[in-house]
Amino acid sequence: MWLVTTTEIGSRMKIKSLVLLNALLVLAGCSSNRLHYFSGHSVFINGNDVYIAGSGCEGTSMTDRPLLWVNGEQRTVGEIGNFNKANSVFVSGNDIYVATTTENGAFLWKNGISKSLSGSDNFGEANSVCIHNGVVYVGGQYQGAPVIWIDGKCEILGYSGCVNKVAIHNGNIYAVGYAGEYSSGTPCLWINGEKIELSVLSGHANDITFHGKDVYIAGECQRGAALWKNNQLVMCEGQKSCAYAVAVDGEDVYLGGNGFDASLRPIALLWKNGDSRRILEMRDEIYSLQIYDDKLYIVGSSKDELPFITRTLSSL
């Protein structure tokens, strides 16, 4: 059942373990407004057009800028601030929707015009947006609870947790994320508001895709990259890693995420059917994958101004 009141959850907030990259990214002699590091969080392909939502940073505190790339052209989406970023992009007809999270809360942008989803409450996150039959769905978090905004109305899925991805399939509303606190949450799938715990172990579900009758979910379980197929755990890495994205082509399943090298430095990883390889063009993470026209689009963190690369499927 949908839980529709916000008062029931009170002021319980999750405390995220933010990776403070700022200290590592400061470069001497930088100009005051030049972006030096980029991160793509979501890719959407519409015909010949490629849209990427993400962020850029000057390398100092409070310089995170939400960004949208359209066929390589960079646009700023919202104000600059600490951990401000565009998390998701979706195109429907001539309309471009972007979900952003900033210091001032959760926002949905439509064709360059923003609307606050969390009102005056800055304790909100907008992590994923999709459109189906003209209805706008945004998954995220509000006052520490996992939520989906449906045409702006906040539908609460539990008392604590977060929705990382929302998708519509065969007329059903799917959402993945976690229940509980960030550091000890349970990876979850919600179908039309009904919660399914994917594991009794701690972790997060980060992405979902569909192929035929099968449902694939990427995430993390017990601090290792994980894959669920039809709600069953079919892969869990034994080393510290995380899968943020999943894409499927026939019998081949691709996961994108991160891990660590022998020196314990973070690296970007791509898994194909459980076998991992390092993607050197990405700085330390892969956040989104999309298969289109026999190519795998790989989006993540990069020093390049356009944080994505492509690989032909036959080369992987």
N, C-alpha and C positions, 0 to 999 in steps of 0.2 A: 504494500500500500504506500502511496505517496504520503509523506509527512509534510504538511504545508504551513506550519507555524514556525516563526523564528524565535519566539520567546521560549520555547521548550528547550532550546539548546544553550540559553544563557550566554555567558561571555567566554565559554571555553574556547581556547585558541590553540592551534598547533604551534609548536616551536620547531621550526625547520633548522636543520644543520646546513646553513648556507656556506657554500664554498667561496671564501673570500679571495677571489682572484686578483683583486686590486693590488695587493702587496706584491704579487708576482709580476704584474703587468706594467708597472710604472717604468717609463723610459725617460732617461735624462734628456733634456733639451726638446721635449715635445712641444708643439704649438698648442695653444689653449683650446682649440676646437677641432683638431684633426683626429679622426678616428683611426685607431691602430689595430683593434681586434674586433672580429665580427663573429656572430653566431646565428646560424639559421635554425629555426625551431620547427618549421612546418613548410611543406611544399605542396602546391596544388597545380595540376596541369590541366589546361582547358584548350584543347586543340593544339595550336602552335604556340600558345602563350604559357609561360612558366611564372608562377607567383611564389614568392618565398617570404614568410614572416620570420622576423628575428630581431636582432639588436646589434648595436655597435658600441664600442667604448673607447674613450681617449686614453685609457690606461691609468686613470686616477679615480678616486672616490667620487661618487655622485655624478658620473658622466655617462651612465648607461642611457642609450637612445633607442626607443622602439623604431624598427625599420621595416619597410616593405619593399621588396624588389619585384619589379614587373619587367620581365625579359631583360634582366640585368640592370635596369634603371632603378637607382636607389631613392626611396622616399622616406621622410621622417613621419612617423605616426604617433603623435603625442609628444609630451614634454620630456626633457632630460631629467634624470634623477637616479637614485640608488636602486639598482636592480629593476629598472623600468624596461619592459621588453614586450614585443609582439609575439604571442605564443602560437597563433593559428590563423590561417587564411582559407577562405572558401569563396568560390565564385559561382554565382547563380545568375544566368542570363547576362545582363550588362552590369550587375551589381557586384561589388567587391566588399566582402566582409572580413574584418580583422578583429580578433580578440586580443586585448592587451591587459597586462597587469602592471600597475604602477604603485608608487607610494600612496597615491590617493584612491586606490582600490581597483575594482574590475571595470573594464570598459569594452563596449562593442562599437566598432567603427563601421560605417556603411558609406562607401564612396567619399571618404575623407571627412565625414561628420561623425563625431563621437557621441555616445550616450552612456551615462554611468549605469552600471548594473547593480552596484552596491550602495548607491545613493551617497549620503554624507559619511557613511561608514567606510573607512579605508581598509577594513579587514576583509578584503575580497580578492579572489583570483579568478581570472577568465583564462582557461587553459586550452579550450577547444571549441570550435564553432562549426556547425554544419547546417545546411538548409534542405528541407524536404517538403515538397508541395506548398511552398511559400511560407512555411513555418520555420522560424529561426531558433535553433537549439544551441545553447552555450553551456559547456560543462566546466565546473570549477569548484570553488570553495567560498563559503560565506560564513563569517563568524565561527570558523573552525569546523564547519560541517560540509559534507559532500553535497553539491547541489547541481541542478540543471535549470537554467533560465529558459523558459519556453515562451517565445515572443515577449521577453522581458519579465515574466512572472517567475518568481523564485520557487522551485519545487525542491524540498529538502529530502535527502535520501537516508539520513541517519543523524546521529548526535555528534559524531566527530569523524573526520576523514577528509577525503578530497577526490574529486573526479578529474582524471587526467586526460581522458578522451571520451567524446560522445559521437555516436554514429547511428544512422537509421538503416535498418536492413529488413526487407520484407514487411515493412510497416511497423516494425518494433523498434523501440528506443533502447539502444545499448549504451552502457557507460562502463568504463573501467577506471580503477583507482585503488584506493585503500580505505579501510575503516580503522578508526583509532588514531593514535598519535603517529607523527611522521616516522620517528625512530623505531617504533615497535608495531607499526600498523599491519593489518592483515590484507593481502591482495584480494580484491573483490571485483565481481562483475554484477552489474545491475541490468535487468531486462524489464522494461516498463515499470521501474521502481522497485522490483523485487530483488533482494540481494542474494548473491551466491558467493560464498567464500571459496576462493580458488585453492587455498592451502591453509593448514593449521599453523604453518610456519610464518614468520614475519616477512614482510616484503611489500612490493607495490606492483600494480598492473599499470602499464604506461601507454599501450597502444593496442588496437584491435583491427583486424581485417577479416574479410570473408572470401571464401573460394569454394564455389559450389555449395554443398551442404555443410561445409566445415567452417568453424570459427577459430581463428588463431589470435592469441593474446601474447604480447611481449611484456616482460617486466623484470622483476628482481625477486629472488626468494632466498632467504638466509644469506644475503650479501653476495649472491651469485646470479649471473644473467639467467633468465628463465623463459621458457616457452610453454604455453598451454594450448592444446588442441582439443576443442570440444570440452573444455573445462577440466581436462586431465593434464597434469604436469608431465611433459614429455622430454624436457631438457632443463637441467639446473647445473650451471657451472660450479665446479668445486673451488674455484678461486674467486677473489673479490672482483666483481664486474657487475655490469647492469645493461639490460637491453631496453632501449627507449622506443624502438621502431620495428615494425614487421611488415614484410611484403611477400607475396606468394605468386609463383609462376609455375603452373602445372604441379609437378611433384617437388619442386624446389622451394624451400622456405628460407628467406633471408631475414636476418636480424641485424640491427645497427645499435651500437652502444659504445661502451668504453670498458677498459681494464687497466692493467698496470704492466710495465715492462720489468726486466730483471732488476733495474735500479729503483723500482717502485715509483716511476714517473707515469702519470696518466697517459694513456694512448687511446686512439680511436680504433674500434674493432668492428669488423663485419663478419657475421657468421653465415655460412651457407650449409644448410642441412647439418648443423651442429659443429662444423669445422670453422675455426676462427682465423682471420688474417688481419694484419694491421693495415690501415688505410693512411698512408703517410701524408696525403694531401690535407687531411683533417688534423687539426691541432691536437685535440684530446677527446673529442666526443662526436658521435653521430646521433642526431636527434630525430631524423625523419627519412623515410625511404618511400619511393614511388616507382612503380614499373609502368613504362609507357613506350610503345613503339620499339619493343625488344631492347630497351635500355633501362638500367637501374639508375635512378636519380638519388644521389646521396647528399644529404644536407647535414651540416654540423658546424663545429667551431673551426675558425680559420683565421689566418692573418691576411688572406686575400679579401678584396672588397666584395666579391661575390662568393658566399660560403657554400658552394655546392659543386659537385663534379658528377660526371656520368660515366657509366661502364656498360658496354654491350654485354648482354646476358651470356653470350657465347664465350666471353673472355673470363668469366668468373668460375 
